[in-house]
Amino acid sequence: MTVNKIDKILGHSPTSGGALQKLLRRGYEKAHLTRVLKHIFPKHLSDGIKNVKKNGTALHVECLNSSIATNIRFESESLKEALSCLSDFKDINEIRPFVGNFSRANSEP
């Protein structure tokens, strides 16, 4: 089985770059949003945040445990206010914390 590095694949096969580019962009965006959110949220919450994903006007926050998720739910109004001054989060009107993985968050209404 041959293993190619992403740079090689993108350099030699532009046709496969479409899906791969999209996947890379989503990964970079998720990492960026997670870093920003961890910086803005209070330390007692940011230490329990695993990943962040923006879906329209909802912000899905993957938490390490249910205690952090509950605290984020209770503090969501003040957290939205703190995020509203940042361009990446200015359209967010709902924060949806959960414990688990993003496939579960996508199936919620």
PLY file of the C-alpha trace (Angstrom):
ply
format ascii 1.0
element vertex 109
property float x
property float y
property float z
element edge 108
property int vertex1
property int vertex2
end_header
0.00 0.00 0.00
1.42 3.35 -1.03
1.16 6.30 1.34
1.27 9.80 -0.15
1.59 13.03 1.73
-1.22 15.55 1.25
1.10 18.07 -0.44
2.10 15.42 -3.00
-1.51 14.48 -3.71
-2.53 18.12 -4.15
0.51 18.83 -6.35
0.13 15.86 -8.69
-3.60 15.36 -8.87
-5.61 18.58 -9.07
-8.80 16.64 -9.78
-8.65 14.97 -6.36
-7.88 18.32 -4.75
-11.53 19.41 -4.69
-12.75 17.05 -2.00
-9.43 17.08 -0.21
-9.25 20.87 -0.26
-12.75 21.06 1.20
-11.82 18.61 3.95
-8.65 20.56 4.77
-10.55 23.88 4.87
-13.12 22.43 7.27
-10.34 21.10 9.49
-8.51 24.43 9.54
-11.74 26.31 10.26
-12.66 23.97 13.11
-9.18 24.31 14.64
-9.28 28.11 14.28
-12.75 28.43 15.85
-11.75 26.12 18.71
-8.61 28.18 19.46
-10.56 31.46 19.43
-13.36 30.08 21.59
-10.91 28.65 24.14
-9.26 32.07 24.35
-12.55 33.97 24.82
-14.35 31.59 27.20
-13.48 31.67 30.91
-10.76 29.18 31.88
-13.15 26.98 33.89
-15.08 26.37 30.65
-12.35 26.52 28.02
-10.38 23.70 29.64
-13.35 21.40 29.00
-13.88 22.27 25.33
-12.73 19.67 22.84
-13.89 21.03 19.44
-16.10 23.71 17.96
-18.13 23.72 14.77
-20.23 26.52 13.32
-23.41 25.54 11.47
-25.32 28.59 10.25
-26.21 30.61 13.33
-25.62 27.74 15.76
-22.33 27.03 17.44
-21.81 23.37 18.35
-19.38 22.96 21.24
-18.04 19.48 21.91
-17.34 19.21 25.64
-15.24 16.74 27.61
-17.96 16.14 30.18
-21.58 16.95 31.02
-20.62 19.40 33.76
-18.91 21.70 31.25
-21.81 21.34 28.81
-24.30 22.29 31.54
-22.24 25.32 32.59
-22.05 26.50 28.97
-25.84 26.14 28.68
-26.37 28.25 31.82
-23.85 30.89 30.72
-24.77 30.88 27.03
-26.23 34.42 26.99
-23.10 36.02 28.44
-20.90 33.83 26.24
-22.81 34.88 23.09
-22.38 38.50 24.13
-18.62 38.02 24.57
-18.40 36.36 21.14
-20.56 38.91 19.32
-17.68 41.36 18.89
-15.66 38.79 16.88
-16.29 38.54 13.14
-16.19 34.72 13.17
-18.99 34.58 15.74
-21.06 37.73 15.16
-23.99 35.81 13.58
-24.19 33.17 16.31
-27.52 33.23 18.13
-27.40 29.76 19.70
-24.70 27.80 21.51
-25.28 24.03 21.57
-22.90 22.29 23.96
-22.88 18.49 23.98
-20.81 15.56 25.15
-19.92 13.12 22.41
-18.88 13.59 18.81
-20.00 15.83 15.96
-22.01 13.14 14.18
-24.43 13.23 17.13
-24.62 17.02 17.06
-25.53 17.00 13.37
-28.53 14.76 13.97
-30.09 17.11 16.55
-32.83 19.49 15.35
0 1
1 2
2 3
3 4
4 5
5 6
6 7
7 8
8 9
9 10
10 11
11 12
12 13
13 14
14 15
15 16
16 17
17 18
18 19
19 20
20 21
21 22
22 23
23 24
24 25
25 26
26 27
27 28
28 29
29 30
30 31
31 32
32 33
33 34
34 35
35 36
36 37
37 38
38 39
39 40
40 41
41 42
42 43
43 44
44 45
45 46
46 47
47 48
48 49
49 50
50 51
51 52
52 53
53 54
54 55
55 56
56 57
57 58
58 59
59 60
60 61
61 62
62 63
63 64
64 65
65 66
66 67
67 68
68 69
69 70
70 71
71 72
72 73
73 74
74 75
75 76
76 77
77 78
78 79
79 80
80 81
81 82
82 83
83 84
84 85
85 86
86 87
87 88
88 89
89 90
90 91
91 92
92 93
93 94
94 95
95 96
96 97
97 98
98 99
99 100
100 101
101 102
102 103
103 104
104 105
105 106
106 107
107 108
